[in-house]
Amino acid sequence: MDRKVTVRIASTNITENIVKILLREGGMGIGVLPGMKEQKWIHEGLITESLPNGMFRVRLDNENMILGYVSGKIRRSFIRILPGDRVKIEVSRYDSTKGRIIYRIRNKDSNN
């Protein structure tokens, strides 16, 4: 049984109105409201294999193997990532098999 709901809003800001309606309606099937970011896990791992198109096989510290791709910031800065490097990787809570490489951890015994 579909029931029409009338929403009265006093605010004149259109985006505030949309957010209020979405919150009142329970999000209407939208997972994340605009402006709200998805929570991510950040792990450290070791690059084990280099794949095409900036993709890497990463072994996390908890022994899980995931597929990592280079973030845009690292790609823009021309930071080279090679097998054997330690990296920080951001993993989504919804798909823990893929992650975004956000930082290359410097090696203690090298100058770069």
All heavy atoms as an XYZ file, in Angstrom:
900
protein
N       0.844     -1.172      0.000
C       0.000      0.000      0.000
C       0.892      1.238      0.000
O       1.623      1.495      0.932
C      -0.879     -0.035      1.244
C      -1.778      1.128      1.395
S      -2.834      0.815      2.808
C      -3.868      2.201      2.685
N       0.865      1.974     -1.090
C       1.655      3.193     -1.196
C       0.915      4.351     -0.553
O      -0.262      4.569     -0.825
C       1.943      3.530     -2.661
C       2.942      2.571     -3.251
O       3.728      2.008     -2.471
O       2.917      2.377     -4.476
N       1.623      5.057      0.288
C       1.042      6.177      0.992
C       1.854      7.409      0.680
O       3.074      7.407      0.792
C       1.107      5.891      2.493
C       0.305      6.833      3.329
C       0.471      6.489      4.767
N       1.644      7.243      5.214
C       2.236      7.092      6.366
N       1.826      6.195      7.197
N       3.268      7.823      6.698
N       1.219      8.460      0.235
C       1.921      9.700     -0.056
C       2.184     10.441      1.241
O       1.320     10.547      2.092
C       1.104     10.567     -1.004
C       1.024     10.002     -2.386
C       0.466     11.011     -3.328
C       0.516     10.436     -4.735
N       0.170     11.395     -5.727
N       3.392     10.934      1.344
C       3.800     11.664      2.536
C       4.078     13.097      2.130
O       4.820     13.354      1.194
C       5.065     11.043      3.152
C       5.514     11.835      4.349
C       4.813      9.591      3.530
N       3.468     14.019      2.818
C       3.713     15.429      2.569
C       4.743     15.907      3.573
O       4.613     15.691      4.769
C       2.417     16.242      2.730
O       1.429     15.681      1.870
C       2.635     17.687      2.374
N       5.786     16.556      3.046
C       6.863     17.058      3.897
C       6.817     18.575      3.842
O       6.925     19.166      2.776
C       8.227     16.538      3.416
C       9.324     17.083      4.285
C       8.239     15.028      3.382
N       6.675     19.188      5.008
C       6.686     20.647      5.083
C       8.043     21.097      5.595
O       8.481     20.673      6.658
C       5.588     21.141      6.013
C       4.216     20.924      5.443
C       3.173     21.696      6.243
N       1.883     21.463      5.652
C       0.964     20.669      6.168
N       1.197     20.031      7.293
N      -0.186     20.501      5.558
N       8.681     21.959      4.826
C      10.014     22.425      5.182
C      10.019     23.942      5.105
O       9.581     24.526      4.118
C      11.073     21.828      4.235
C      11.021     20.307      4.321
C      12.439     22.342      4.561
C      11.840     19.615      3.296
N      10.554     24.579      6.152
C      10.550     26.034      6.214
C      11.807     26.648      5.611
O      11.838     27.818      5.308
C      10.398     26.491      7.658
N      12.842     25.852      5.433
C      14.109     26.375      4.941
C      14.017     26.729      3.461
O      13.272     26.127      2.709
C      15.200     25.330      5.142
O      16.400     25.782      4.576
N      14.815     27.717      3.039
C      14.808     28.109      1.636
C      15.977     27.516      0.865
O      16.025     27.642     -0.353
C      14.869     29.648      1.512
O      16.035     30.109      2.170
C      13.648     30.276      2.118
N      16.903     26.877      1.550
C      18.046     26.270      0.887
C      17.624     24.931      0.288
O      17.173     24.033      0.984
C      19.186     26.070      1.888
C      20.472     25.665      1.218
O      20.481     25.270      0.067
N      21.543     25.754      1.964
N      17.799     24.769     -1.026
C      17.318     23.582     -1.726
C      18.078     22.337     -1.285
O      17.468     21.284     -1.069
C      17.440     23.782     -3.248
C      16.491     24.889     -3.685
C      17.147     22.501     -4.002
C      16.654     25.308     -5.116
N      19.393     22.422     -1.125
C      20.152     21.234     -0.737
C      19.794     20.780      0.676
O      19.731     19.578      0.937
C      21.665     21.491     -0.825
O      21.998     22.630     -0.041
C      22.098     21.707     -2.253
N      19.545     21.711      1.569
C      19.096     21.336      2.915
C      17.766     20.609      2.836
O      17.546     19.626      3.536
C      18.944     22.570      3.799
C      20.235     23.125      4.323
C      19.996     24.330      5.218
O      18.870     24.484      5.731
O      20.939     25.110      5.397
N      16.883     21.087      1.979
C      15.578     20.442      1.823
C      15.726     19.013      1.322
O      15.051     18.105      1.814
C      14.699     21.233      0.849
C      14.300     22.586      1.400
O      14.445     22.831      2.596
N      13.832     23.461      0.541
N      16.594     18.810      0.352
C      16.781     17.471     -0.196
C      17.323     16.528      0.875
O      16.856     15.400      1.024
C      17.721     17.529     -1.421
C      17.027     18.261     -2.567
C      18.150     16.135     -1.847
C      17.917     18.579     -3.734
N      18.302     16.987      1.646
C      18.872     16.153      2.700
C      17.815     15.835      3.748
O      17.704     14.696      4.209
C      20.106     16.834      3.341
C      20.551     16.101      4.582
C      21.230     16.922      2.331
N      17.013     16.810      4.123
C      15.958     16.563      5.112
C      14.954     15.545      4.606
O      14.532     14.654      5.346
C      15.243     17.875      5.462
C      16.055     18.785      6.332
C      15.302     20.065      6.612
C      16.152     21.056      7.393
N      15.461     22.322      7.625
N      14.591     15.646      3.333
C      13.638     14.685      2.768
C      14.241     13.290      2.735
O      13.599     12.312      3.100
C      13.202     15.132      1.347
C      12.329     16.381      1.452
C      12.455     14.024      0.634
C      12.062     17.052      0.125
N      15.503     13.186      2.317
C      16.155     11.880      2.270
C      16.271     11.260      3.649
O      16.054     10.065      3.825
C      17.536     12.004      1.627
C      17.556     12.259      0.127
C      18.974     12.498     -0.347
C      16.943     11.114     -0.624
N      16.605     12.072      4.637
C      16.700     11.554      6.005
C      15.336     11.121      6.525
O      15.208     10.101      7.191
C      17.312     12.601      6.932
C      18.800     12.868      6.735
C      19.240     14.040      7.592
C      19.614     11.644      7.060
N      14.324     11.875      6.216
C      12.984     11.551      6.671
C      12.449     10.305      5.986
O      11.741      9.504      6.585
C      12.055     12.743      6.418
C      10.768     12.619      7.194
C      10.002     13.907      7.205
N      10.698     14.866      8.044
C      10.572     16.173      7.960
N       9.776     16.692      7.061
N      11.226     16.981      8.756
N      12.784     10.117      4.715
C      12.299      8.972      3.950
C      13.173      7.736      4.132
O      12.925      6.722      3.518
C      12.237      9.324      2.455
C      11.250     10.403      2.130
C       9.813      9.974      2.384
O       9.479      8.818      2.070
O       9.048     10.789      2.898
N      14.221      7.835      4.909
C      15.091      6.696      5.137
C      16.138      6.514      4.057
O      16.631      5.421      3.839
N      16.448      7.551      3.325
C      17.495      7.489      2.323
C      17.017      7.070      0.959
O      17.708      7.208     -0.012
N      15.835      6.539      0.842
C      15.231      6.109     -0.418
C      16.189      5.249     -1.248
O      16.364      5.451     -2.437
C      14.746      7.311     -1.230
C      13.605      8.015     -0.558
S      12.682      9.076     -1.622
C      13.775     10.416     -1.881
N      16.857      4.293     -0.610
C      17.713      3.379     -1.326
C      19.110      3.897     -1.591
O      19.897      3.242     -2.240
N      19.447      5.061     -1.098
C      20.776      5.603     -1.302
C      21.641      5.157     -0.136
O      21.289      5.347      1.021
C      20.747      7.141     -1.406
C      19.889      7.544     -2.593
C      22.137      7.701     -1.505
C      19.645      9.020     -2.674
N      22.823      4.581     -0.448
C      23.692      4.058      0.598
C      24.332      5.140      1.431
O      24.386      5.064      2.641
N      24.822      6.178      0.791
C      25.517      7.253      1.491
C      24.943      8.572      1.008
O      24.808      8.799     -0.186
C      27.036      7.203      1.200
C      27.744      8.339      1.885
C      27.621      5.884      1.639
N      24.579      9.440      1.925
C      24.057     10.751      1.551
C      25.174     11.628      1.007
O      26.338     11.432      1.341
C      23.423     11.428      2.773
C      22.134     10.808      3.267
C      21.705     11.498      4.554
C      21.043     10.929      2.235
N      24.847     12.597      0.179
C      25.890     13.484     -0.345
C      26.626     14.182      0.793
O      26.020     14.639      1.750
C      25.110     14.497     -1.176
C      23.828     13.829     -1.493
C      23.540     12.897     -0.356
N      27.950     14.246      0.672
C      28.751     14.889      1.704
C      29.227     13.934      2.778
O      30.133     14.254      3.530
N      28.633     12.746      2.856
C      29.050     11.753      3.838
C      29.990     10.772      3.148
O      29.676     10.238      2.105
C      27.848     11.007      4.408
C      26.916     11.898      5.199
S      25.469     11.027      5.772
C      26.171      9.888      6.905
N      31.172     10.518      3.739
C      32.139      9.626      3.120
C      32.034      8.236      3.726
O      31.714      8.074      4.896
C      33.544     10.167      3.309
C      33.767     11.442      2.551
C      35.213     11.730      2.387
C      35.364     12.947      1.522
N      36.730     13.277      1.288
N      32.334      7.270      2.881
C      32.340      5.886      3.310
C      33.544      5.646      4.226
O      34.631      6.138      3.952
C      32.444      5.012      2.064
C      32.650      3.563      2.338
C      32.962      2.809      1.059
O      32.670      3.314     -0.029
O      33.523      1.722      1.191
N      33.336      4.904      5.294
C      34.424      4.583      6.202
C      35.308      3.515      5.574
O      34.814      2.561      4.999
C      33.874      4.080      7.533
C      33.089      5.118      8.288
C      33.984      6.246      8.766
O      35.087      6.021      9.218
N      33.500      7.458      8.653
N      36.638      3.675      5.666
C      37.567      2.733      5.067
C      38.584      2.273      6.111
O      38.888      2.979      7.055
C      38.297      3.388      3.895
C      37.380      3.808      2.772
C      38.168      4.143      1.547
C      37.396      4.689      0.409
N      36.151      4.248      0.079
N      39.090      1.057      5.897
C      40.152      0.536      6.737
C      41.483      0.859      6.086
O      41.625      0.769      4.876
C      40.039     -0.976      6.880
C      38.877     -1.436      7.691
C      38.440     -0.920      8.865
C      38.004     -2.525      7.378
N      37.351     -1.623      9.311
C      37.071     -2.608      8.421
C      37.942     -3.423      6.340
C      36.074     -3.571      8.442
C      36.951     -4.382      6.361
C      36.032     -4.444      7.408
N      42.484      1.219      6.868
C      43.817      1.468      6.346
C      44.751      0.401      6.902
O      44.835      0.211      8.115
C      44.311      2.884      6.716
C      43.417      3.917      6.045
C      45.757      3.069      6.294
C      43.775      5.340      6.343
N      45.397     -0.335      5.975
C      46.326     -1.410      6.332
C      47.691     -1.100      5.748
O      47.819     -0.295      4.841
C      45.848     -2.748      5.756
C      44.558     -3.236      6.304
N      44.446     -3.790      7.544
C      43.310     -3.263      5.783
C      43.195     -4.140      7.763
N      42.480     -3.820      6.701
N      48.698     -1.795      6.266
C      50.025     -1.762      5.667
C      50.274     -3.118      5.037
O      49.793     -4.143      5.526
C      51.097     -1.463      6.715
C      51.097     -0.031      7.151
C      52.295      0.312      8.020
O      53.260     -0.481      8.042
O      52.252      1.365      8.649
N      51.033     -3.093      3.933
C      51.301     -4.348      3.253
C      52.552     -4.271      2.412
O      53.215     -3.239      2.318
N      52.864     -5.391      1.756
C      54.052     -5.540      0.933
C      53.612     -5.851     -0.494
O      52.777     -6.735     -0.711
C      54.907     -6.683      1.482
C      56.203     -6.977      0.756
C      57.214     -5.868      1.046
C      56.752     -8.318      1.203
N      54.160     -5.119     -1.455
C      53.870     -5.368     -2.862
C      54.558     -6.674     -3.259
O      55.770     -6.802     -3.120
C      54.379     -4.217     -3.759
C      53.785     -2.879     -3.353
C      54.139     -4.521     -5.224
C      52.334     -2.717     -3.678
N      53.787     -7.649     -3.752
C      54.375     -8.929     -4.147
C      54.461     -9.081     -5.661
O      55.346     -9.779     -6.148
C      53.559    -10.101     -3.579
O      52.231    -10.003     -4.050
C      53.587    -10.078     -2.071
N      53.542     -8.433     -6.394
C      53.515     -8.613     -7.847
C      52.999     -7.344     -8.501
O      52.069     -6.714     -8.006
C      52.593     -9.796     -8.177
C      52.485    -10.132     -9.629
C      51.491    -11.265     -9.871
O      50.936    -11.807     -8.901
O      51.291    -11.575    -11.042
N      53.608     -6.986     -9.626
C      53.171     -5.828    -10.399
C      52.295     -6.313    -11.549
O      52.678     -7.215    -12.287
C      54.389     -5.074    -10.932
O      53.970     -3.993    -11.719
N      51.122     -5.712    -11.705
C      50.174     -6.065    -12.759
C      49.999     -4.873    -13.690
O      50.429     -3.767    -13.364
C      48.834     -6.460    -12.126
C      48.885     -7.629    -11.142
C      47.568     -7.770    -10.416
C      49.242     -8.910    -11.856
N      49.380     -5.053    -14.854
C      49.201     -3.920    -15.782
C      48.286     -2.827    -15.215
O      47.486     -3.078    -14.309
C      48.555     -4.551    -17.009
C      48.717     -6.008    -16.865
C      48.934     -6.302    -15.421
N      48.404     -1.620    -15.796
C      47.535     -0.478    -15.505
C      47.580     -0.012    -14.060
O      46.563      0.337    -13.466
C      46.083     -0.777    -15.889
C      45.936     -1.046    -17.355
O      46.654     -0.473    -18.166
N      45.019     -1.932    -17.711
N      48.750     -0.013    -13.447
C      48.887      0.505    -12.091
C      48.249     -0.354    -11.030
O      47.870      0.143     -9.977
N      48.125     -1.656    -11.297
C      47.543     -2.577    -10.322
C      48.671     -3.417     -9.720
O      49.673     -3.708    -10.387
C      46.533     -3.503    -10.992
C      45.461     -2.775    -11.746
S      44.168     -2.192    -10.699
C      43.085     -3.549    -10.736
N      48.501     -3.795     -8.462
C      49.505     -4.570     -7.759
C      48.836     -5.621     -6.897
O      47.723     -5.435     -6.413
C      50.350     -3.663     -6.855
C      51.132     -2.629     -7.598
C      50.600     -1.378     -7.825
C      52.393     -2.913     -8.076
C      51.312     -0.416     -8.510
C      53.119     -1.957     -8.766
C      52.580     -0.712     -8.989
N      49.536     -6.739     -6.687
C      49.104     -7.749     -5.730
C      49.797     -7.388     -4.422
O      51.021     -7.243     -4.373
C      49.520     -9.125     -6.218
C      49.053    -10.241     -5.394
C      47.679    -10.737     -5.676
N      47.440    -10.990     -7.085
C      46.237    -10.923     -7.620
N      45.203    -10.609     -6.893
N      46.056    -11.168     -8.885
N      49.023     -7.209     -3.351
C      49.565     -6.747     -2.066
C      49.274     -7.788     -0.996
O      48.129     -8.252     -0.860
C      48.929     -5.385     -1.668
C      49.503     -4.895     -0.354
C      49.111     -4.355     -2.752
N      50.313     -8.149     -0.227
C      50.122     -9.028      0.931
C      50.060     -8.138      2.164
O      51.031     -7.458      2.512
C      51.273    -10.021      1.069
C      51.107    -10.940      2.288
C      52.285    -11.859      2.496
N      52.619    -12.639      1.323
C      51.989    -13.770      0.948
N      51.007    -14.237      1.679
N      52.357    -14.412     -0.134
N      48.913     -8.130      2.816
C      48.729     -7.311      4.012
C      49.465     -7.932      5.193
O      49.870     -9.095      5.150
C      47.242     -7.163      4.328
C      46.387     -6.506      3.250
C      44.940     -6.438      3.710
C      46.897     -5.131      2.900
N      49.618     -7.155      6.253
C      50.298     -7.648      7.448
C      49.539     -8.789      8.119
O      50.129     -9.588      8.835
C      50.520     -6.501      8.439
C      51.564     -5.523      7.929
O      52.338     -5.889      7.025
O      51.603     -4.394      8.438
N      48.222     -8.876      7.872
C      47.435     -9.978      8.452
C      47.375    -11.175      7.503
O      46.502    -12.022      7.622
C      46.024     -9.507      8.812
C      45.266     -8.970      7.617
O      45.734     -9.024      6.482
N      44.077     -8.465      7.866
N      48.322    -11.233      6.509
C      48.513    -12.338      5.562
C      47.415    -12.453      4.503
O      47.398    -13.435      3.771
C      48.666    -13.686      6.313
C      49.867    -13.747      7.219
C      51.179    -13.523      6.488
O      51.361    -14.041      5.384
O      52.019    -12.802      7.040
N      46.502    -11.501      4.385
C      45.526    -11.502      3.293
C      46.177    -10.961      2.034
O      46.986    -10.049      2.088
C      44.311    -10.639      3.638
C      43.439    -11.271      4.682
O      43.550    -12.448      4.958
N      42.575    -10.476      5.281
N      45.803    -11.529      0.877
C      46.266    -11.031     -0.417
C      45.120    -10.256     -1.054
O      44.005    -10.762     -1.147
C      46.668    -12.194     -1.326
C      47.918    -12.908     -0.898
S      49.390    -11.950     -1.168
C      49.579    -12.105     -2.913
N      45.391     -9.004     -1.461
C      44.365     -8.208     -2.108
C      44.937     -7.564     -3.362
O      46.149     -7.533     -3.569
C      43.767     -7.130     -1.169
C      44.811     -6.087     -0.812
C      43.178     -7.737      0.069
C      44.208     -4.900     -0.100
N      44.054     -7.042     -4.185
C      44.435     -6.339     -5.400
C      44.425     -4.847     -5.099
O      43.418     -4.306     -4.646
C      43.431     -6.659     -6.506
C      43.723     -6.114     -7.877
C      44.966     -6.784     -8.442
C      42.551     -6.369     -8.792
N      45.558     -4.188     -5.318
C      45.656     -2.761     -5.022
C      45.885     -1.957     -6.277
O      46.589     -2.404     -7.184
N      45.277     -0.780     -6.344
C      45.505      0.118     -7.468
C      46.051      1.435     -6.938
O      45.812      1.808     -5.798
C      44.241      0.337     -8.296
C      43.091      0.946     -7.557
C      42.903      2.322     -7.537
C      42.184      0.158     -6.869
C      41.855      2.893     -6.850
C      41.127      0.718     -6.186
C      40.966      2.083     -6.183
O      39.924      2.644     -5.495
N      46.804      2.133     -7.787
C      47.489      3.349     -7.382
C      46.488      4.501     -7.329
O      45.692      4.685     -8.247
C      48.627      3.671     -8.374
C      49.321      4.956     -7.998
C      49.621      2.541     -8.412
N      46.524      5.283     -6.258
C      45.636      6.434     -6.141
C      46.085      7.534     -7.095
O      47.226      7.564     -7.545
C      45.616      6.958     -4.704
O      46.834      7.584     -4.398
N      45.201      8.456     -7.381
C      45.491      9.539     -8.312
C      46.593     10.456     -7.830
O      47.373     10.978     -8.618
N      46.675     10.655     -6.521
C      47.703     11.531     -5.959
C      49.098     10.948     -6.196
O      50.024     11.662     -6.566
C      47.428     11.695     -4.468
C      48.255     12.730     -3.780
C      47.759     12.879     -2.353
C      48.546     13.900     -1.602
N      48.106     14.019     -0.222
N      49.237      9.641     -6.012
C      50.526      8.986     -6.246
C      50.837      8.978     -7.742
O      51.964      9.195     -8.163
C      50.515      7.559     -5.665
C      50.497      7.640     -4.150
C      51.711      6.756     -6.138
C      50.451      6.325     -3.445
N      49.803      8.742     -8.557
C      49.991      8.716    -10.014
C      50.429     10.087    -10.528
O      51.306     10.203    -11.372
C      48.673      8.303    -10.656
C      48.779      7.784    -12.049
C      47.407      7.414    -12.561
N      46.820      6.302    -11.865
C      46.698      5.080    -12.366
N      47.126      4.825    -13.571
N      46.129      4.123    -11.674
N      49.806     11.162    -10.000
C      50.147     12.530    -10.409
C      51.561     12.909    -10.010
O      52.225     13.668    -10.702
C      49.166     13.521     -9.773
C      48.133     14.037    -10.703
C      47.421     15.234    -10.133
N      47.325     15.299     -8.694
C      46.265     14.929     -7.980
N      45.202     14.466     -8.562
N      46.267     15.048     -6.670
N      52.008     12.406     -8.864
C      53.334     12.760     -8.350
C      54.443     11.891     -8.931
O      55.595     12.050     -8.542
C      53.355     12.626     -6.824
O      52.369     13.449     -6.262
N      54.101     10.963     -9.826
C      55.068     10.064    -10.463
C      55.878      9.280     -9.438
O      57.080      9.102     -9.583
C      56.015     10.829    -11.398
C      55.311     11.483    -12.544
C      55.150     12.852    -12.575
C      54.810     10.730    -13.581
C      54.492     13.466    -13.618
C      54.147     11.334    -14.632
C      53.989     12.697    -14.661
N      55.223      8.804     -8.390
C      55.896      7.993     -7.376
C      55.958      6.557     -7.887
O      54.934      5.976     -8.245
C      55.164      8.078     -6.027
C      55.232      9.512     -5.510
C      55.748      7.096     -5.022
C      54.405      9.775     -4.289
N      57.147      6.013     -7.951
C      57.337      4.658     -8.475
C      57.094      3.642     -7.365
O      57.618      3.776     -6.259
C      58.757      4.488     -9.008
C      59.123      5.474    -10.061
C      58.462      5.121    -11.373
N      58.822      6.091    -12.392
C      57.944      6.635    -13.209
N      56.678      6.333    -13.130
N      58.334      7.492    -14.116
N      56.326      2.630     -7.679
C      56.063      1.541     -6.742
C      56.530      0.254     -7.407
O      56.140     -0.042     -8.538
C      54.565      1.467     -6.377
C      54.151      2.748     -5.671
C      54.297      0.263     -5.497
C      52.694      2.830     -5.337
N      57.373     -0.490     -6.710
C      57.954     -1.715     -7.243
C      57.673     -2.876     -6.297
O      57.406     -2.665     -5.104
C      59.470     -1.544     -7.402
C      59.931     -0.440     -8.349
C      61.429     -0.245     -8.222
C      59.543     -0.769     -9.768
N      57.737     -4.109     -6.801
C      57.605     -5.268     -5.903
C      58.668     -5.209     -4.807
O      59.830     -4.902     -5.056
C      57.820     -6.464     -6.838
C      57.388     -5.967     -8.167
C      57.790     -4.512     -8.204
N      58.260     -5.484     -3.598
C      59.152     -5.402     -2.437
C      58.936     -4.144     -1.617
O      59.424     -4.046     -0.496
N      58.224     -3.156     -2.160
C      57.954     -1.923     -1.418
C      56.857     -2.136     -0.389
O      55.924     -2.920     -0.592
C      57.508     -0.805     -2.369
C      58.641     -0.244     -3.200
O      59.806     -0.511     -2.869
O      58.345      0.466     -4.171
N      56.963     -1.405      0.715
C      55.887     -1.409      1.722
C      54.980     -0.225      1.440
O      55.445      0.864      1.106
C      56.473     -1.306      3.134
C      57.310     -2.506      3.446
C      57.235     -3.097      4.818
N      56.163     -2.797      5.688
C      55.141     -3.632      5.946
N      55.046     -4.790      5.334
N      54.226     -3.322      6.808
N      53.671     -0.436      1.549
C      52.700      0.599      1.223
C      51.586      0.623      2.266
O      51.374     -0.346      2.985
C      52.080      0.375     -0.180
C      53.109      0.535     -1.268
C      51.394     -0.969     -0.282
N      50.908      1.778      2.333
C      49.657      1.887      3.075
C      48.545      1.760      2.053
O      48.601      2.375      0.990
C      49.540      3.238      3.778
C      50.318      3.338      5.050
C      50.000      4.616      5.759
C      50.842      4.755      7.003
N      50.599      6.021      7.681
N      47.535      0.981      2.366
C      46.459      0.730      1.425
C      45.117      0.927      2.119
O      44.953      0.556      3.285
C      46.604     -0.683      0.806
C      45.661     -0.885     -0.351
C      46.461     -1.754      1.839
C      46.048     -2.016     -1.256
N      44.204      1.574      1.426
C      42.874      1.896      1.937
C      41.894      0.873      1.373
O      41.751      0.754      0.159
C      42.531      3.300      1.441
C      41.361      3.948      2.073
C      41.225      5.362      1.551
O      40.845      5.535      0.373
O      41.490      6.293      2.324
N      41.227      0.120      2.263
C      40.342     -0.966      1.846
C      38.913     -0.615      2.231
O      38.640     -0.191      3.351
C      40.768     -2.297      2.509
C      39.874     -3.431      2.073
C      42.212     -2.604      2.194
N      38.007     -0.817      1.287
C      36.594     -0.557      1.545
C      36.031     -1.619      2.484
O      36.439     -2.781      2.443
C      35.818     -0.575      0.226
O      34.441     -0.565      0.468
N      35.091     -1.239      3.300
C      34.444     -2.208      4.187
C      33.508     -3.129      3.421
O      33.168     -4.199      3.894
C      33.657     -1.482      5.270
C      34.546     -0.738      6.206
C      33.747     -0.018      7.258
N      34.653      0.810      8.021
C      34.706      0.796      9.346
N      33.909      0.042     10.028
N      35.560      1.563      9.971
N      33.081     -2.713      2.235
C      32.129     -3.486      1.452
C      32.793     -4.515      0.562
O      32.214     -5.550      0.259
C      31.263     -2.549      0.611
C      30.505     -1.575      1.463
C      30.835     -0.230      1.455
C      29.494     -2.000      2.298
C      30.151      0.672      2.258
C      28.812     -1.121      3.105
C      29.145      0.219      3.076
O      28.484      1.110      3.865
N      34.009     -4.243      0.082
C      34.741     -5.186     -0.766
C      36.178     -5.245     -0.270
O      37.003     -4.410     -0.618
C      34.687     -4.742     -2.227
C      35.323     -5.753     -3.161
O      35.661     -6.861     -2.692
O      35.480     -5.435     -4.352
N      36.474     -6.240      0.529
C      37.797     -6.317      1.152
C      38.820     -7.024      0.272
O      39.905     -7.351      0.736
C      37.696     -7.022      2.505
O      37.183     -8.319      2.316
N      38.508     -7.256     -1.011
C      39.458     -7.892     -1.918
C      40.209     -6.870     -2.758
O      41.159     -7.231     -3.442
C      38.751     -8.878     -2.860
O      37.815     -8.155     -3.661
C      38.036     -9.954     -2.078
N      39.787     -5.609     -2.730
C      40.433     -4.552     -3.509
C      40.729     -3.368     -2.608
O      40.021     -3.116     -1.653
C      39.521     -4.087     -4.641
C      39.257     -5.134     -5.670
C      38.340     -4.611     -6.737
C      37.942     -5.741     -7.642
N      36.615     -5.602     -8.163
N      41.774     -2.608     -2.963
C      42.119     -1.441     -2.176
C      42.882     -0.425     -2.991
O      43.396     -0.726     -4.068
N      42.971      0.787     -2.452
C      43.676      1.881     -3.115
C      44.959      2.164     -2.354
O      44.942      2.405     -1.153
C      42.779      3.120     -3.134
C      43.454      4.319     -3.746
C      42.524      5.476     -3.929
N      41.738      5.719     -2.751
C      40.526      6.282     -2.767
N      39.988      6.627     -3.887
N      39.879      6.490     -1.649
N      46.083      2.140     -3.084
C      47.387      2.412     -2.477
C      47.499      3.922     -2.295
O      47.447      4.672     -3.258
C      48.524      1.880     -3.363
C      48.402      0.362     -3.489
C      49.872      2.275     -2.786
C      49.326     -0.253     -4.503
N      47.623      4.361     -1.041
C      47.611      5.795     -0.753
C      48.967      6.332     -0.307
O      49.160      7.541     -0.279
C      46.552      6.130      0.308
C      46.783      5.345      1.587
C      45.161      5.901     -0.230
C      45.910      5.764      2.733
N      49.918      5.448      0.027
C      51.204      5.934      0.526
C      52.257      4.850      0.339
O      52.001      3.676      0.622
C      51.081      6.284      2.013
C      52.286      6.967      2.600
C      52.539      8.305      2.347
C      53.164      6.273      3.415
C      53.648      8.934      2.896
C      54.267      6.894      3.966
C      54.503      8.219      3.697
O      55.605      8.843      4.232
N      53.438      5.241     -0.142
C      54.580      4.331     -0.238
C      55.491      4.604      0.945
O      55.974      5.720      1.118
C      55.338      4.560     -1.541
C      56.549      3.671     -1.673
C      57.234      3.938     -3.006
N      58.549      3.354     -3.003
C      59.669      4.019     -2.792
N      59.644      5.313     -2.595
N      60.817      3.408     -2.795
N      55.708      3.603      1.770
C      56.516      3.752      2.979
C      57.986      3.668      2.584
O      58.383      2.740      1.879
C      56.152      2.679      4.021
C      54.680      2.835      4.405
C      57.051      2.776      5.240
C      54.148      1.741      5.278
N      58.762      4.647      3.004
C      60.175      4.685      2.652
C      60.932      3.560      3.294
O      60.690      3.193      4.450
C      60.791      6.020      3.072
C      60.240      7.151      2.287
C      61.006      8.388      2.564
N      60.461      9.466      1.769
C      61.156     10.461      1.320
N      62.429     10.540      1.585
N      60.605     11.389      0.609
N      61.889      3.028      2.543
C      62.747      1.959      3.024
C      63.792      2.557      3.957
O      64.344      3.608      3.692
C      63.411      1.284      1.835
C      63.531     -0.199      2.029
O      63.222     -0.716      3.078
N      63.969     -0.871      0.987
N      64.095      1.877      5.056
C      65.037      2.420      6.041
C      66.478      2.428      5.541
O      67.268      3.272      5.918
C      64.949      1.604      7.333
C      63.642      1.787      8.034
C      63.558      0.941      9.266
C      62.205      1.145      9.896
N      61.707     -0.029     10.552
N      66.847      1.471      4.659
C      68.231      1.366      4.249
C      68.557      2.119      2.958
O      69.701      2.126      2.526
C      68.642     -0.103      4.094
C      67.730     -0.838      3.100
O      66.727     -0.231      2.698
O      68.041     -1.985      2.762
N      67.578      2.781      2.340
C      67.863      3.541      1.107
C      67.643      5.030      1.340
O      67.008      5.456      2.293
C      66.970      3.064     -0.033
O      65.650      3.455      0.209
N      68.177      5.841      0.430
C      68.069      7.302      0.563
C      66.818      7.867     -0.069
O      66.508      9.019      0.092
C      69.291      7.962     -0.069
C      70.549      7.662      0.709
O      70.462      7.410      1.905
N      71.685      7.675      0.043
N      66.083      7.102     -0.891
C      64.893      7.643     -1.571
C      63.609      7.181     -0.997
O      63.359      6.372     -0.302
C      64.917      7.310     -3.054
C      65.167      5.832     -3.324
O      65.279      5.045     -2.398
N      65.275      5.499     -4.576
